[in-house]
Amino acid sequence: MDYLTFALILVAVGVLLLGAEIVLPTGGILVVGALLCFAVGVGTILYNGTAAEATVALVGLAVGLPASGFAAVAAWRRLSI
C-alpha cells in the first residue's frame, strides 16, 4: 500500500469518527481517535511525501478541522434538547 493511500484512509477514518461522535454519546473518545488518525495521516505525508504534498496536507487540515468542528457544534445545537 502506498503511503499516500494509507494517509488518506486514516483521514477518512478520522472524518467518520467525527461524524459518529455527533450521533453517539462517547464523551469525546471518538474525537480523540479522530485527532490521532488526522495526526498520523498528516505525519505520514510529512515524513514520506514531497514538500507540495505536505503543504496540501497541512493546509487541508488547518482549514478542514475548524470547519468540521463548526459543523459538529451546529449539528449538536440542533440535536440537543
Backbone as CSV, one residue per row, in Angstrom:
resi,resn,N_x,N_y,N_z,CA_x,CA_y,CA_z,C_x,C_y,C_z
1,MET,0.848,-1.178,0.000,0.000,0.000,0.000,0.893,1.239,0.000
2,ASP,0.544,2.169,-0.811,1.281,3.419,-0.932,1.059,4.279,0.319
3,TYR,2.035,5.083,0.682,1.914,5.922,1.876,0.779,6.936,1.738
4,LEU,0.556,7.438,0.533,-0.494,8.429,0.333,-1.879,7.798,0.494
5,THR,-2.044,6.578,0.018,-3.304,5.858,0.207,-3.551,5.603,1.690
6,PHE,-2.514,5.188,2.393,-2.628,4.951,3.836,-3.026,6.227,4.570
7,ALA,-2.416,7.343,4.219,-2.723,8.607,4.874,-4.153,9.055,4.578
8,LEU,-4.598,8.886,3.352,-5.966,9.280,3.007,-6.998,8.385,3.684
9,ILE,-6.684,7.113,3.845,-7.573,6.210,4.581,-7.672,6.648,6.038
10,LEU,-6.549,7.024,6.635,-6.572,7.491,8.025,-7.389,8.778,8.173
11,VAL,-7.254,9.684,7.231,-8.038,10.928,7.285,-9.523,10.612,7.126
12,ALA,-9.869,9.686,6.239,-11.274,9.302,6.060,-11.830,8.647,7.323
13,VAL,-11.030,7.816,7.977,-11.464,7.210,9.242,-11.671,8.302,10.302
14,GLY,-10.800,9.304,10.315,-10.966,10.415,11.247,-12.252,11.168,11.008
15,VAL,-12.587,11.399,9.745,-13.847,12.082,9.426,-15.035,11.237,9.864
16,LEU,-14.975,9.929,9.628,-16.058,9.048,10.073,-16.203,9.043,11.591
17,LEU,-15.079,9.055,12.287,-15.148,9.101,13.752,-15.759,10.399,14.249
18,LEU,-15.440,11.511,13.591,-16.061,12.781,13.981,-17.559,12.765,13.717
19,GLY,-17.955,12.178,12.598,-19.380,12.060,12.301,-20.096,11.164,13.302
20,ALA,-19.442,10.097,13.715,-20.041,9.192,14.698,-20.143,9.849,16.070
21,GLU,-19.240,10.751,16.380,-19.277,11.437,17.676,-20.522,12.314,17.802
22,ILE,-20.997,12.821,16.682,-22.206,13.646,16.730,-23.410,12.801,17.153
23,VAL,-23.473,11.565,16.678,-24.624,10.710,16.920,-24.485,9.905,18.208
24,LEU,-23.277,9.424,18.492,-23.057,8.554,19.649,-22.464,9.347,20.819
25,PRO,-23.048,9.234,21.997,-22.511,9.956,23.159,-21.349,9.192,23.805
26,THR,-20.148,9.382,23.291,-18.995,8.643,23.813,-18.135,9.477,24.755
27,GLY,-18.511,10.696,24.999,-17.742,11.535,25.913,-16.432,12.024,25.337
28,GLY,-16.301,12.048,24.038,-15.105,12.580,23.408,-14.063,11.553,23.029
29,ILE,-14.334,10.278,23.290,-13.360,9.240,22.953,-13.168,9.145,21.449
30,LEU,-14.257,9.258,20.694,-14.143,9.194,19.237,-13.430,10.424,18.679
31,VAL,-13.568,11.560,19.347,-12.850,12.763,18.907,-11.342,12.565,19.078
32,VAL,-10.948,11.970,20.176,-9.524,11.687,20.396,-9.007,10.727,19.332
33,GLY,-9.791,9.701,19.012,-9.403,8.777,17.954,-9.299,9.465,16.603
34,ALA,-10.227,10.381,16.324,-10.187,11.120,15.062,-8.955,12.006,14.985
35,LEU,-8.642,12.686,16.071,-7.453,13.540,16.074,-6.174,12.726,15.905
36,LEU,-6.133,11.546,16.498,-4.969,10.668,16.308,-4.865,10.204,14.854
37,CYS,-5.996,9.877,14.242,-5.976,9.483,12.827,-5.490,10.633,11.958
38,PHE,-5.969,11.848,12.240,-5.511,13.014,11.474,-4.006,13.222,11.661
39,ALA,-3.539,13.116,12.897,-2.128,13.360,13.176,-1.234,12.318,12.493
40,VAL,-1.615,11.052,12.568,-0.808,10.009,11.941,-0.870,10.130,10.421
41,GLY,-2.032,10.464,9.878,-2.159,10.624,8.433,-1.307,11.762,7.899
42,VAL,-1.384,12.909,8.547,-0.576,14.050,8.104,0.904,13.804,8.398
43,GLY,1.205,13.173,9.504,2.595,12.841,9.810,3.199,11.894,8.790
44,THR,2.405,10.956,8.302,2.873,10.057,7.258,3.207,10.818,5.982
45,ILE,2.348,11.762,5.626,2.611,12.562,4.432,3.834,13.453,4.646
46,LEU,3.981,14.020,5.831,5.152,14.858,6.100,6.448,14.057,6.043
47,TYR,6.407,12.833,6.543,7.616,12.020,6.604,7.999,11.458,5.234
48,ASN,7.019,10.976,4.468,7.305,10.275,3.217,7.073,11.112,1.968
49,GLY,6.286,12.168,2.069,5.880,12.894,0.876,6.816,14.012,0.478
50,THR,6.424,14.669,-0.605,7.175,15.823,-1.085,6.717,17.072,-0.340
51,ALA,7.383,18.168,-0.602,7.020,19.429,0.051,5.633,19.889,-0.381
52,ALA,5.283,19.675,-1.635,3.958,20.081,-2.116,2.860,19.251,-1.454
53,GLU,3.070,17.947,-1.312,2.080,17.098,-0.644,1.931,17.477,0.824
54,ALA,3.045,17.792,1.474,2.994,18.194,2.875,2.254,19.510,3.040
55,THR,2.474,20.436,2.123,1.782,21.724,2.196,0.285,21.544,2.018
56,VAL,-0.117,20.733,1.046,-1.541,20.486,0.814,-2.167,19.802,2.026
57,ALA,-1.464,18.850,2.624,-1.993,18.149,3.791,-2.163,19.095,4.978
58,LEU,-1.173,19.933,5.237,-1.265,20.850,6.373,-2.335,21.916,6.161
59,VAL,-2.420,22.463,4.952,-3.453,23.473,4.677,-4.835,22.835,4.740
60,GLY,-4.961,21.634,4.186,-6.241,20.932,4.253,-6.670,20.648,5.676
61,LEU,-5.738,20.266,6.514,-6.062,20.014,7.915,-6.359,21.317,8.649
62,ALA,-5.610,22.373,8.340,-5.827,23.655,9.013,-7.169,24.270,8.647
63,VAL,-7.668,23.990,7.458,-8.974,24.513,7.048,-10.087,23.525,7.403
64,GLY,-9.836,22.242,7.180,-10.869,21.236,7.369,-11.227,20.957,8.812
65,LEU,-10.262,20.964,9.701,-10.552,20.656,11.100,-11.425,21.719,11.766
66,PRO,-11.124,23.009,11.628,-12.045,24.003,12.201,-13.416,23.997,11.525
67,ALA,-13.451,23.749,10.217,-14.739,23.704,9.521,-15.589,22.537,10.013
68,SER,-14.961,21.386,10.221,-15.721,20.246,10.739,-16.127,20.467,12.191
69,GLY,-15.305,21.151,12.960,-15.697,21.493,14.333,-16.888,22.426,14.367
70,PHE,-16.905,23.403,13.479,-18.045,24.317,13.389,-19.302,23.557,12.994
71,ALA,-19.181,22.661,12.016,-20.337,21.873,11.582,-20.829,20.953,12.693
72,ALA,-19.913,20.378,13.456,-20.311,19.493,14.550,-21.034,20.261,15.645
73,VAL,-20.557,21.445,15.978,-21.227,22.249,17.005,-22.601,22.695,16.521
74,ALA,-22.702,23.087,15.261,-24.000,23.486,14.714,-24.982,22.319,14.725
75,ALA,-24.513,21.120,14.369,-25.383,19.946,14.394,-25.763,19.579,15.819
76,TRP,-24.820,19.709,16.750,-25.108,19.383,18.148,-26.163,20.318,18.723
77,ARG,-26.105,21.580,18.348,-27.110,22.536,18.839,-28.489,22.199,18.307
78,ARG,-28.569,21.713,17.084,-29.859,21.330,16.524,-30.390,20.049,17.165
79,LEU,-29.501,19.145,17.549,-29.928,17.870,18.112,-30.204,17.936,19.616
80,SER,-29.662,18.923,20.297,-29.819,18.975,21.758,-31.234,19.407,22.131
81,ILE,-31.618,18.987,23.306,-32.969,19.279,23.791,-32.979,20.590,24.552
